[in-house]
Amino acid sequence: MKWRLQRFGPRPKLWHLRCRTVVPHRWEGPNTLRMGSYGPDGRLDPETALFRRYHPRKKHQLGQAYNEIATNSPRIASAVFAGPLFPAFGHFLLESLARLWAVDRFPDRPILWSVGPGAKQDSLHPWMRDILDLLGVTNPILMINSPIIVDELIVPAPGYEIQYRFGAHHFRFLGKVNHKPEPNRKLWLSRAGVEEAENTGRTALEESLTQRGWEVMRPETMTIRDQMEALSCAERIAGEQGSALHSLILLRRPKRLRLDVFARDPALDGHAINANQHTICARLGIDYRLHRMAEESVEARKGTRVTKTYGPPEAYLNRLD
């Protein structure tokens, strides 16, 4: 998987759109999301669509146009368009924050996120608010679950685009936590508390890691600030592939940090492996090492969820050493 990050980083573009109708987002399938803003002619503004790359040179438009747009909606003067508010930690971190690099220029303008039609969510989850506080974002928050007309819609281009684009300007905006590594401090980020099934062999592996001086950390039990304090003090970090490792995107220029990631599904290779961690580490200058363990046996696969039996702990410890 060789590509040059600097050729794939988006630029800090900014659009000012007049008299736009912004709609809530609505899923209509695994890769179809109705969303975005629309002009008086009812056409989707392409700047507000959602794009992802599952291959570095192929762009996929996930955000599609609604068939019909209501014109008798409430009206506000101005807002910064932030796109869909995704409740999943990784997608919030990478996509729902992707346009916020520009908010420093408009500190008094509301940040406009869309939620699904009929959604009861009318405020941010505490961990979302903690991330915004960490980033120094103090703008008013506006979450819409029905169409709204905005006289002046400020649309920043996404600074991060799953899976292969991470702009230098967005990297600077997100990097708020100083890296202050303590000698020999090693963290293992466990997935034991976030998976439905307890995979055979995980407990033995984590016990062996503890005996070798690794701290086993369960991010879902910690506040964002406590997570970042632990990550910022680590000299080594390791764990299975997962969005908890994406939190490293909040570090400011980590130096001499090594990250060992173990593929959740050892059978995947090439661009079939999620590349977000590679992209983040390449931009931050982290020593990133991905391991696929032939010693593991997979019993079941369902989307990104894998049920498997781990190999002997020594196999993992040898990779870490």
C-alpha positions, 0 to 999 in steps of 0.5 A: 500500500504505497501512496504519497500523502501530500498528493491526496490532502484536500485544500482549505476551500471555503464557499459562501452559498446564499439562500440555501435549504439544508435538509436532515440526512436519511440513510437509504442503503449501505452507501446512499445517504440523502443529505446536503444543501439545495439552491432555489432551483432545488439542485444539490450543492455538490460542495455539501455532499459526502465523499469517501475513498475506499481506494486512494484514486477512486472517489465515491459519492455517498451523499446523494440528492433528495427527490423533493425539497420543501420550500416553506421551512424556517429561516436563519441568517447564517451558519457553518455547514458541518454535514451529518452528525454521526453517532459512531465515535470513529465517524464523528471524529473523522467525518462530523468534525471534518469541516470544523477547521474553519470555525475559528474564522466564524466564532459567532456563527452556529455550527449546523449538523443534520440528524435523521428525520424524526430523530430525538437527539437534540443535544450532543452526547457528552463525549462529543461535547468533550471533544469540542471543548478539547478543540476549543470550539465554542460556537453555538450548535444547531442540530436539524431534523427537518429542513431549514433555510439559511440566508448565508451558508458557509461551507468548508471543504472536508479536511478529512475524507475517509480513507485516504485524504487528510489535509495539513490544515485540518491536522493543525486544527485537530492537534491540540494535545501535546505528546509528552511520552514517559519512558517505557510507558506502553498502552494496549487499547482493548476491545473487550468491552465493545464487542458482542462476543468474547473472542477466545484467547483475548483474556490470556493475551491481555494477561500476558501483556500486563506481565510484560509491562503493558497497561491494558486500557479500555477507552469506552470506560474513560472520559475523552480527557482521561483517554487523551492524557493516557495516550499523550504519555505513552511511548508505545501504543498497540491494539486491534484495529478500531476507532479508539485508535483514531483518537491519536488524531488529536495529538500535536506532532507526536514524536518517537511514538510507535503504534502497533495495530493488529488486523481484526481480520487476518485474511484481508490484504491491500486496499481491503484493509481499512486505511484510516489509521495509516492515513492518520499516522502518515500525517502525524509522523507516527511509526505505524506497523500493521500486523496480520496474525496467521496464528488466528482462526476466524469463525464468523464474519459479519460486516466489520465484526469478526469472531475469532480465536486468538493465537498464543500470546507469545506470537503477539508479544514477539511482534511487539518486541 
